[in-house]
Amino acid sequence: ALDSAVTELTIRAGVITGRAGRSTTVGALAEKAAALRTQRVSTALKQSDRFTVIGTPQGRIDALDAVTGRKKFTMDLAVPGAAPTMVCRPPTINGRVGSVANADEVRAMPGVTDVVVITTGVAVRARTFGQCIDAVRALRVSWKPGSAEGKSDETVHRELAAAELPLGLPPLTPSVEGRFTFHFRSNSALETNCAIADVRSDRAEVWSSLKAPIVAKEAIAARLGLPLGAVTVHVTEGGGSFGRKLFFDAALEAVEVSRKTGKPVKLMWHRADDSRQGRTHPMATSRVRIAHVGDTVLSYKQRHTSVATDLGHGFGEILTAMAAKLPVADLGFSETFFQLSQSMPYDFGVSSRLLNETDKGFNTGSMRNVYSPDVTCARELMIDELASKTGKDPYRFRRDSLKDERSRAVLEKVAEVGRWGRVMPDGTAQGIAFHSEYHSASAVLVEIDCRPGTVGRPVRDGVTGPRVTKVVLAVDAGLTVNPRGLEAQMMGCAMDGIALALTSSLHLRDGYFLEASWDNYFYTRQWNTPPELDIVIMPDTTGKPGGAGELGVAASMAAVACAYGRATGTMPTTFPVNHGTLSFEPKPTTPPVPQSPTDGLDHAY
């Protein structure tokens, strides 16, 4: 196509140019080179000393469009005929429609075109989303019980306690032991769950932000009874995910509504839908026992018990997705995932970690870092407890116990930059923690203020509590492709860790979550964000890239928890620490979504 020898070709920014200036793109050639079978091909990679992009800070190419509103998400797409669609959902988790008393009355409301019963509720299609909300609120539905009917934080906690695997006989040597509880947490993304679907008798086309599009396409084809080639899935950019969009429930709903109405639909979940019927990080407990002689650890045991984590997305294709749902392989699949993702970075003698899961009645998922934040938080708190018991400095105890130089280096770096051990006022303290995963390592040092004046400061409709005033996070992700992107990821991880330790959780009562939007779900807010935040990217010592997207979450949560324990003199055992205080008036579940704001100034739901 370029009428040139290979030696005459140049490549720049994805464009291949031959002699005489003729050019084509890598993408165009890749499409022509695509084969139906996998072939082994050898290639020589560029030497690292010739890199011109990898390892250099790069800004996001879509940043300007994102902040100016020009970036296109699913709900911005103009698919012909696709009208706004929302679902009237049950008052309890996974309830089902019994009957609809006034479907014809709602169909006659302004702008409404369709009202149909689907698997998850009653779908309304209308000219605008405002009309959809009005119609959803007007529906009178008789609901069948849901999968968590009558359950509460207390009942689930009792289930978990009954399912805990034993730690075994008490050791003959001294030991420290602790039990920790982690409440449900929301996996709602900034962009609410949504999808566009156009289903015809012989084909289907779907637009949605999907992290597992192959599984989604195969599941949609199976749901509609269509051959795989008759389903087209367009992956759109999404406003956040953190594991939420491994699941494609909005796409499945959209194709069901489109098939039943015979019309294209633009389906969007309400914020209340996301909080109450969306995916959550499961409630869990973790028990830890460390046996020791003096400051020498002989054994480490951890038994993690969790509401079942839905891993039905598998590893991105249908075979493992199906295997994860099979009763015979279910716990084995989760246990394998657990063991592969958890590590013991310390030289702690005989180490064992086991997972047990119970209760599949909740919509859980692979929320950011899956098991690691809870498991690591419990471990690091017990390390602080052991260091205190043996009269050791928490930082030096960790440093001396870590197995490898990379791990010690990140821990030493945060201690150096964060000035570990500096004198601090009563009611304030430092905390330090370590986590390794994905062939990468991270360490975090935080400072926290738990003094009454800080804990009791007034914040509208919120539980204020302690404030993290400083975070230093060091990360070694091997060969870093984009240091600026890695820095931003670690900032987000630190905010996640603060929220998990102090503020963010769902309250379960009578089979539903009380939270119904971001205004009463307390992710890290501006008044909780540390004034000092330092991210240190360690020099590459491996020459190979590691994983980093969620690497800093677990160490951040653990460091905040350890700092809280040192500042208050009492080790925290329930997370987030403010879960026991309900600071808002729960919104009703019937109607299932709050009324739209009328002034647009004071509050937005």
NUBA-643306 format. One line per 8 residues: number of its first residue (from 1); their letters; for each residue x, y, z of C-alpha. Coordinates in Angstrom, 3 decimals. Each point is the difference from the previous one (the first is absolute). Example, Ala and Ser with C-alpha at 12.3 -4.5 7.8 and 13.67 -1.06 7.14 Angstrom:
1 = as = 12.300/-4.500/7.800; 1.370/3.440/-0.660
***
This chain:
1 = aldsavte = 0.000/0.000/0.000; 2.917/2.330/0.664; 2.198/-1.310/-2.844; 3.047/0.027/2.253; 2.480/-2.442/1.472; -0.176/-0.593/3.750; 3.279/1.826/0.469; -1.533/3.090/-1.630
9 = ltiragvi = -2.953/0.242/2.401; -0.208/2.374/2.951; -2.523/0.002/2.823; -1.069/2.926/2.126; -3.091/0.446/2.211; -1.587/-3.144/-1.427; 0.428/1.065/-3.654; 2.220/-2.018/-2.346
17 = tgragrst = 1.517/1.985/-2.868; 1.832/-1.323/-3.075; 2.088/1.671/-2.674; -1.937/2.544/-2.082; -1.941/0.954/3.160; -2.724/-2.638/-0.258; -1.269/-1.098/3.442; -2.379/-2.206/1.919
25 = tvgalaek = -0.755/-0.624/3.669; 0.985/-2.855/2.284; -3.700/-0.588/0.676; -0.805/-0.435/-3.688; 2.812/-2.526/-0.449; -0.947/-1.848/3.187; -3.521/-0.534/-1.347; 1.352/-1.416/-3.258
33 = aaalrtqr = 2.513/-2.182/1.854; -2.595/-1.468/2.364; -0.154/-3.795/-0.100; -2.644/-2.472/1.142; 2.530/-2.081/1.883; 2.732/0.842/2.463; 3.546/-0.109/-1.369; 3.309/0.197/1.848
41 = vstalkqs = 2.115/2.886/-1.294; 3.381/1.119/1.319; 0.907/3.662/0.222; 2.878/2.085/1.292; -1.078/2.750/2.381; 1.631/3.402/0.076; 2.712/0.388/2.616; -1.091/2.063/3.007
49 = drftvigt = 2.730/2.605/-0.571; -1.762/0.880/-3.275; -3.392/0.674/1.591; -1.341/3.469/-0.788; -3.529/-0.282/1.436; 0.030/-2.819/2.556; 1.129/1.351/3.351; -0.670/3.651/-0.818
57 = pqgridal = -2.898/1.985/1.530; -2.917/0.252/-2.426; -3.262/1.932/0.401; -3.320/-1.629/-0.812; -1.028/0.655/-3.594; -3.654/0.275/1.069; 0.528/2.242/3.053; -1.075/3.242/-1.658
65 = davtgrkk = -3.122/-1.591/-1.493; -0.860/-1.513/3.393; 0.201/3.265/1.959; -1.768/2.071/-2.682; -2.876/-2.438/-0.491; 0.859/-0.956/-3.566; 0.886/-3.597/0.804; -2.685/-2.456/-1.135
73 = ftmdlavp = -1.394/-2.658/2.322; -2.773/-2.509/-0.608; -2.836/2.395/0.837; 1.486/2.601/-2.387; -0.316/-2.252/-3.061; -2.704/0.842/-2.530; -1.170/-3.482/-1.028; -3.041/0.417/-2.298
81 = gaaptmvc = -3.274/-0.673/1.797; 1.577/-0.811/3.379; -2.271/1.627/2.589; 0.691/0.544/3.731; -0.843/-3.048/2.099; 0.064/-0.670/3.748; -1.082/-2.871/2.239; -2.312/0.026/3.012
89 = rpptingr = 1.878/-2.288/2.367; -1.106/-1.983/3.072; 0.279/1.368/3.552; 2.279/-2.880/1.030; 3.087/-1.481/-1.621; -0.890/-2.131/-3.051; -3.750/0.007/0.578; -2.240/-1.020/-2.914
97 = vgsvanad = -3.183/1.449/-1.477; -3.225/-1.581/1.218; -2.482/2.239/-1.819; -0.352/3.556/-1.295; -3.234/1.743/0.964; 0.112/3.054/-2.260; 2.081/-0.763/-3.103; -2.587/1.515/-2.408
105 = evrampgv = -0.279/3.136/2.125; 3.771/0.486/-0.091; 0.140/-0.638/-3.761; -2.364/2.955/-0.390; 2.311/2.381/1.867; 1.682/2.777/-2.031; 2.851/-1.261/-2.177; -0.260/-3.649/1.047
113 = tdvvvitt = 0.135/-2.468/-2.923; 0.329/-3.376/1.696; -0.388/-1.765/3.352; 1.213/-3.617/0.111; 0.788/-2.531/2.724; 3.570/-1.328/-0.144; 2.044/-2.358/2.166; 1.202/2.728/2.358
121 = gvavrart = -3.070/2.251/0.218; -2.316/2.099/-2.147; 1.643/1.915/-2.853; -1.301/3.366/-1.185; 0.941/1.526/-3.361; -0.773/3.695/-0.531; 0.992/3.140/-1.885; 2.214/1.342/2.834
129 = fgqcidav = 1.647/-1.403/3.110; -2.018/2.417/2.120; -3.165/-1.615/-1.359; 1.510/-3.421/0.741; 0.559/1.001/3.641; -3.572/1.291/0.297; -1.343/-3.251/-1.460; 2.185/-2.210/2.221
137 = ralrvswk = -1.225/1.875/3.062; -3.633/-0.344/-1.114; 0.077/-3.790/-0.486; -1.863/-2.115/2.564; 1.743/-3.376/0.084; -0.562/-3.017/2.201; 3.419/-1.516/0.662; 1.132/-3.536/0.817
145 = pgsaegks = 2.690/-0.468/2.685; 3.623/0.606/-0.897; 3.090/-2.105/0.593; 0.964/1.901/3.180; -3.497/0.296/1.428; 0.023/1.053/3.664; 3.794/0.036/0.273; 1.981/2.673/1.808
153 = detvhrel = 3.600/0.753/0.944; -0.549/-1.961/3.199; -1.455/-3.147/-1.617; 2.719/-0.133/-2.671; 2.647/0.462/2.666; -1.387/-3.014/1.853; 0.067/-2.058/-3.230; 3.634/0.904/-0.527
161 = aaaelplg = 0.918/-0.896/3.581; -1.638/-3.414/-0.414; 1.898/-0.622/-3.250; 3.477/0.926/1.269; 2.600/-2.712/-0.448; 1.867/-0.936/3.191; 3.473/1.317/0.693; 0.894/-3.285/1.641
169 = lppltpsv = 1.236/-0.741/3.496; 1.612/2.863/1.898; 3.781/-0.009/-0.467; 2.334/-1.057/2.807; 1.939/3.246/-0.388; -1.221/3.574/0.577; -2.299/1.413/-2.675; -2.099/2.982/-1.005
177 = egrftfhf = -3.460/-0.454/-1.461; -2.641/2.306/-1.453; -3.361/-0.059/-1.765; -1.097/2.735/-2.395; -3.284/0.872/-1.708; -0.312/1.758/-3.347; -3.452/1.252/-1.007; -1.578/0.109/-3.463
185 = rsnsalet = 1.393/2.739/-2.254; -1.456/1.387/-3.223; 1.625/-0.618/-3.384; -1.924/2.814/-1.698; 2.097/1.827/-2.586; -0.142/3.743/-0.660; -1.930/-0.755/-3.200; -3.172/-1.845/0.875
193 = ncaiadvr = -0.688/-3.412/-1.574; -1.310/0.363/-3.563; -0.282/-1.584/-3.455; -1.621/0.510/-3.403; -1.557/-2.944/-1.844; -1.700/-0.535/-3.357; -1.366/-3.540/-0.262; -1.635/-1.296/-3.187
201 = sdraevws = -1.325/-3.463/-0.824; 3.263/-1.083/-1.612; 2.647/2.181/1.624; 0.922/2.178/2.960; 2.274/2.989/0.488; 1.138/1.270/3.410; 1.994/3.017/1.191; 1.395/-0.018/3.528
209 = slkapiva = 3.149/0.467/2.085; 1.146/-3.597/0.450; 3.163/-1.443/1.556; -0.875/-3.525/-1.172; -1.587/0.542/-3.447; 0.618/-3.572/-1.192; -1.976/-1.490/2.893; -2.665/2.686/-0.443
217 = keaiaarl = -0.418/-0.764/-3.681; -0.235/-3.745/0.609; -2.476/0.447/2.870; -2.192/2.370/-2.035; -0.050/-2.402/-2.944; -1.021/-2.848/2.318; -2.686/2.143/1.687; -1.530/0.971/-3.352
225 = glplgavt = 0.430/-3.399/-1.665; 2.043/1.557/-2.808; 3.189/-1.293/-1.648; 3.119/1.708/1.288; 0.635/1.682/-3.344; -3.398/1.718/0.164; 0.948/1.975/3.122; 2.129/3.134/-0.264
233 = vhvteggg = 1.400/1.557/3.179; 1.503/3.497/-0.051; 2.279/0.740/2.951; -0.437/3.631/1.012; 2.162/2.013/2.366; -1.260/0.000/3.557; 0.068/2.435/2.879; 1.708/-2.269/2.513
241 = sfgrklff = -0.229/-3.714/0.701; 2.277/-1.409/2.728; -1.377/-3.463/-0.804; -3.633/1.077/-0.352; -0.033/-0.343/-3.777; 1.321/-3.520/-0.006; -3.748/-0.603/0.274; -2.363/0.881/-2.832
249 = daaleave = -3.362/-0.024/1.755; -1.060/3.280/-1.644; 0.683/-1.485/-3.442; -2.028/-3.125/0.822; -2.886/2.166/1.206; 0.188/2.220/-3.071; -0.208/-2.911/-2.454; -2.908/-1.493/1.950
257 = vsrktgkp = -1.932/3.281/-0.116; 0.818/0.568/-3.667; -1.158/-3.504/-0.928; -3.265/0.358/1.948; -0.825/3.454/-1.367; 1.364/-0.580/-3.498; 1.739/3.379/0.235; 3.525/1.301/0.674
265 = vklmwhra = 0.565/1.110/3.612; 2.459/2.228/1.831; -0.084/-1.531/3.487; 1.408/1.786/3.044; -0.008/-1.034/3.647; -0.944/2.541/2.639; 2.524/0.775/2.740; -2.298/-1.761/2.463
273 = ddsrqgrt = 0.082/-3.090/-2.236; 3.797/0.000/0.101; 0.153/0.223/3.793; -2.769/-2.463/0.808; -0.024/-2.533/-2.845; 3.499/0.445/-1.410; 3.227/-1.826/0.726; 1.601/0.131/3.442
281 = hpmatsrv = 3.195/-1.027/1.709; -1.192/-2.878/2.210; -0.218/0.169/3.765; 2.767/-2.082/1.545; 1.847/-0.975/3.153; 3.665/-0.835/0.358; 1.642/-1.842/2.886; 3.771/0.097/0.464
289 = riahvgdt = 2.285/-1.854/2.390; 3.767/0.556/0.158; 2.078/-2.345/2.157; 3.412/1.245/1.082; 2.932/-0.397/2.346; 1.260/3.446/0.923; 0.040/1.972/-3.254; 0.417/-3.130/-2.155
297 = vlsykqrh = -3.214/-1.025/-1.770; -0.530/-3.759/-0.132; -3.310/-0.139/-1.865; -2.657/2.185/-1.559; -3.605/-1.140/-0.502; -2.828/1.957/-1.583; -3.570/-1.153/-0.583; -1.974/2.345/-2.227
305 = tsvatdlg = -3.772/-0.486/-0.117; -2.078/1.925/-2.484; -3.414/0.341/-1.537; 0.574/-1.700/-3.375; 1.827/2.103/-2.573; -1.606/-0.376/-3.432; 2.816/-0.867/-2.399; -2.441/-0.849/-2.777
313 = hgfgeilt = 1.914/2.154/-2.472; 2.727/-2.665/0.140; 3.270/0.984/-1.581; -1.629/1.827/-2.880; -1.430/-2.865/-2.062; -3.003/-2.260/0.295; 1.647/-3.261/1.162; 1.408/1.344/3.274
321 = amaaklpv = -3.086/2.200/0.442; -2.160/-3.132/-0.123; 2.395/-1.926/2.257; -0.209/2.743/2.629; -3.773/-0.490/0.153; 0.016/-3.795/0.318; -0.806/-1.205/3.547; 2.695/-2.674/-0.135
329 = adlgfset = 2.712/2.514/-0.967; -1.302/3.111/1.681; 1.926/0.060/3.272; 3.011/-1.588/-1.686; 0.013/2.807/-2.566; -0.162/2.652/2.732; 2.647/-1.756/2.103; 2.318/-0.180/-3.022
337 = ffqlsqsm = -0.543/3.708/-0.675; 0.637/0.716/3.679; 3.231/-1.981/0.221; 1.371/1.414/-3.267; -0.648/3.592/1.041; 1.124/-0.162/3.633; 3.639/-0.190/1.051; 2.056/-0.130/3.169
345 = pydfgvss = 2.821/2.515/-0.461; 1.403/-0.515/3.502; 2.249/-2.775/1.253; -2.611/-1.303/2.416; 0.815/-3.688/0.244; -2.825/-2.372/-0.922; -2.676/2.131/-1.653; -3.513/-0.998/-1.014
353 = rllnetdk = -2.969/1.974/-1.325; -3.387/-1.539/-0.723; -3.226/1.426/-1.403; -3.542/-1.095/0.765; -3.048/1.569/-1.626; -3.658/0.009/0.918; -3.295/1.559/-1.133; -0.451/0.550/-3.744
361 = gfntgsmr = -3.019/2.243/0.458; 1.881/3.222/-0.704; 1.196/1.696/-3.195; 3.708/0.013/0.696; 2.948/0.411/-2.311; 3.722/0.418/-0.519; 0.086/3.456/1.509; 3.384/1.674/-0.106
369 = nvyspdvt = 2.712/-2.338/1.316; -2.627/-2.723/0.808; 1.148/-1.752/3.224; 3.246/1.875/0.624; -1.090/3.133/1.939; -1.767/-1.997/2.731; 2.597/-2.755/0.189; 2.936/2.419/0.076
377 = carelmid = -1.646/2.358/2.483; -0.549/-2.855/2.468; 3.585/-1.221/-0.447; 1.638/3.403/0.396; -2.020/0.817/3.120; 1.141/-3.252/1.600; 3.595/0.791/-0.930; -0.375/3.274/1.884
385 = elasktgk = -1.456/-1.952/2.921; 2.919/-2.439/0.002; 2.556/2.814/-0.287; -1.594/1.736/2.986; -0.026/-3.200/2.040; 3.669/-0.695/-0.661; 1.091/3.616/0.440; 1.015/0.444/-3.632
393 = dpyrfrrd = -0.423/3.022/-2.254; -2.782/-0.826/-2.545; 2.032/1.237/-2.960; 3.235/-1.760/0.950; -1.851/-3.207/0.844; -1.462/-0.030/-3.512; 3.251/0.943/-1.678; 1.904/-2.765/1.767
401 = slkdersr = -2.699/-2.576/-0.839; -0.456/0.739/-3.716; 1.390/-2.662/-2.284; 1.565/1.991/-2.866; 1.858/3.199/-0.789; -2.723/1.528/-2.232; -2.477/-0.229/2.859; 2.408/1.452/2.521
409 = avlekvae = 0.839/2.836/-2.384; -3.572/1.296/-0.303; -0.523/-0.266/3.758; 3.257/1.824/0.712; -0.948/2.704/-2.505; -3.336/0.879/1.636; 1.648/-0.018/3.429; 2.650/2.401/-1.289
417 = vgrwgrvm = -2.318/2.361/-1.912; -2.704/-0.121/2.673; 2.484/0.496/2.867; -1.110/-3.110/1.867; 0.246/0.323/3.761; -0.213/3.772/0.199; -1.530/1.421/3.185; -3.727/0.664/-0.407
425 = pdgtaqgi = -2.703/1.499/2.285; -2.225/-2.256/2.105; -2.970/-1.255/-1.989; 1.984/-0.079/-3.225; 2.282/-2.741/-1.314; 1.769/-1.550/-2.934; -0.852/-3.358/-1.517; 1.949/-2.089/-2.480
433 = afhseyhs = -0.897/-3.045/-2.104; 1.204/-2.134/-2.907; -1.687/-1.949/-2.792; 1.332/-1.938/-2.989; -1.918/-1.385/-2.967; 0.232/-0.248/-3.813; 3.845/-0.230/0.121; -0.050/3.466/1.602
441 = asavlvei = 0.428/1.444/3.488; -1.468/2.965/1.851; 0.435/1.567/3.421; -1.972/2.798/1.608; 0.634/2.314/2.951; -2.873/2.140/1.256; -0.544/2.520/2.762; -3.433/0.268/1.631
449 = dcrpgtvg = -1.692/2.500/2.280; -2.439/-1.592/2.470; -0.250/2.924/2.402; -3.523/0.975/1.139; 0.093/3.329/-1.812; 0.634/-1.792/-3.274; -2.324/-2.963/0.560; -2.857/2.282/1.038
457 = rpvrdgvt = 0.335/2.702/-2.671; -3.375/0.688/-1.639; -0.639/-1.395/-3.471; -3.472/0.103/-1.544; -1.732/-3.393/-0.137; 3.186/-1.903/0.741; 1.949/-1.850/2.655; 3.163/2.038/0.200
465 = gprvtkvv = 2.331/-2.120/2.097; 3.810/0.039/-0.174; 1.916/1.619/-2.825; 3.032/-1.377/-1.785; 2.300/2.999/-0.267; 2.905/-1.519/-1.909; 0.605/-2.909/-2.382; 3.315/-1.177/-1.413
473 = lavdaglt = -0.304/-2.915/-2.436; 2.972/-1.718/-1.650; -0.559/-2.414/-2.867; 2.281/-2.338/-1.913; -1.887/-1.229/-3.067; 3.106/-1.037/-1.891; 0.334/1.555/-3.442; -2.499/2.892/0.126
481 = vnprglea = -1.594/0.780/-3.347; -1.375/3.417/1.045; 1.212/1.409/3.335; -2.627/2.754/-0.044; -2.804/-2.524/-0.435; 1.440/-2.175/2.774; 0.154/3.009/2.321; -3.676/0.772/-0.678
489 = qmmgcamd = -0.967/-3.633/0.608; 1.756/-0.010/3.364; -1.740/3.233/1.008; -3.309/-1.714/-0.666; 1.131/-3.046/1.967; 0.793/2.192/3.007; -3.482/1.567/-0.137; -1.527/-3.493/-0.197
497 = gialalts = 2.003/-1.148/3.016; -1.090/2.982/2.112; -3.648/-0.650/-0.894; 0.176/-3.733/0.750; 1.597/0.584/3.381; -2.035/2.963/1.207; -3.195/0.883/-1.822; -1.458/-2.053/-2.867
505 = slhlrdgy = -2.449/-2.855/0.531; -3.533/-1.166/-0.743; -2.475/-0.607/2.813; -2.168/-3.088/-0.487; -3.470/-0.051/1.573; -3.035/-2.196/-0.760; 1.489/-1.303/-3.248; 1.101/3.294/-1.556
513 = fleaswdn = 2.779/2.556/0.291; -0.941/3.322/1.591; 2.311/2.076/-2.202; -1.639/1.315/-3.172; 2.572/2.287/-1.610; 3.369/1.667/0.442; -1.463/2.559/2.389; -0.218/-2.659/2.724
521 = yfytrqwn = 2.812/-2.313/-1.062; 3.194/1.416/1.441; 2.880/-0.564/-2.345; 2.998/2.192/0.894; -1.275/3.588/-0.170; 1.904/3.236/-0.336; -0.154/0.482/3.787; 1.680/-3.389/0.434
529 = tppeldiv = 2.685/0.353/-2.653; 3.544/0.354/1.401; 1.556/3.462/-0.460; 3.354/-1.737/-0.560; 0.243/-2.780/-2.600; 3.294/-1.311/-1.388; 0.266/-2.782/-2.572; 3.485/-1.467/-0.496
537 = impdttgk = 0.622/-2.185/-3.062; 2.980/-2.219/0.647; 2.719/-0.550/-2.615; -0.467/-3.102/-2.124; 2.202/-2.891/1.096; -1.674/-2.818/-1.963; -0.318/1.201/-3.591; -3.494/-1.505/-0.078
545 = pggagelg = -3.344/1.758/0.534; -2.125/-1.018/2.965; -3.639/0.720/0.824; -1.023/3.210/1.715; -3.627/0.978/-0.587; -1.203/-0.822/3.507; 3.287/-0.878/1.673; -0.025/2.842/2.532
553 = vaasmaav = -3.520/-0.559/1.390; 0.816/-2.727/2.524; 3.098/1.671/1.453; -1.834/3.337/0.240; -2.943/-1.482/1.893; 2.318/-1.910/2.319; 2.215/3.026/0.713; -3.036/2.128/0.917
561 = acaygrat = -1.302/-2.757/2.292; 3.388/-0.354/1.697; 0.293/3.766/0.459; -3.505/0.136/1.489; 0.911/-2.740/2.478; 3.180/1.782/1.093; -1.730/3.409/0.280; -2.927/-1.272/2.095
569 = gtmpttfp = 1.805/-2.727/1.921; -2.609/-2.544/-1.129; 0.434/-2.304/-2.983; -3.007/0.340/-2.340; -1.784/-3.273/-0.773; -3.026/1.175/-2.034; 0.231/1.815/-3.344; -0.648/2.659/-0.888
577 = vnhgtlsf = 0.461/1.341/3.500; -3.059/2.280/-0.249; -2.389/-2.712/-1.282; -1.905/-0.087/3.282; -1.236/3.575/-0.404; -2.755/0.668/-2.546; 0.216/3.673/-0.932; -2.829/0.270/-2.523
585 = epkpttpp = -3.727/-0.588/-0.258; -0.467/-3.014/-2.316; -2.022/0.655/-3.130; -3.127/-2.142/-0.575; 0.205/-3.167/-2.086; -3.515/0.535/-1.384; 0.125/1.808/-2.371; 3.426/-1.506/-0.689
593 = vpqsptdg = 1.631/3.232/-1.182; -0.076/3.442/1.617; -1.804/2.868/-1.669; 2.091/2.078/-2.391; 1.253/3.267/1.525; -2.178/2.976/-0.859; 2.449/2.865/0.423; 3.294/-1.619/-1.006
601 = ldhay = 1.843/2.102/2.561; 0.006/-1.503/3.478; 0.036/-3.767/-0.430; 0.338/-2.375/-2.927; -0.920/-3.639/0.346
***
